[in-house]
Amino acid sequence: MKKIIHKLRNRSEEERRHILHIATFILGIFMVILWTFSLGRSVTSTETKKKVQQDLKPFSVLKDDIVGGYQNIKGTTGSFTNTNSDTNTDNTNTE
C-alpha cells in the first residue's frame, strides 16, 4: 500500500485527479450494481408486497378525496363564461 501511495504522490496533480475520477466512477457503478441486485430480491418477496400495499392505503384515500373534491367543484361550477358586459376590450387610452 505504501508503494502505491508513494507512486501516486510522485505523479502530477492532473494525473492524480484523473485516477481519482476513474476510481470514483468505477466504485459508483459497483455500488449501483450491488443496490440493483439487493433491490431485486427485496421487491419480489411477498412480505414486501404486502407491506407496500399496507403503506399505500392512506395515499389511496387521499387520492380518492382529491378526485372527489375536484369532481364536486367541477359539477357545481359548470362551464365558466364571461357574463360581464362592462369589460372594455379596447386597449387604447382615452385621456
Number of C-alpha atoms within 10 A of each C-alpha: 6 7 8 8 9 10 10 14 11 9 10 9 11 9 11 14 11 11 13 12 12 12 11 12 12 12 12 12 11 12 12 12 12 11 11 11 11 11 11 10 10 12 12 10 10 10 10 13 13 10 10 12 11 10 11 11 11 11 10 12 11 12 12 12 12 12 12 12 12 11 11 11 11 11 10 8 8 8 7 6 6 6 7 7 6 6 8 8 6 7 6 7 5 5 3
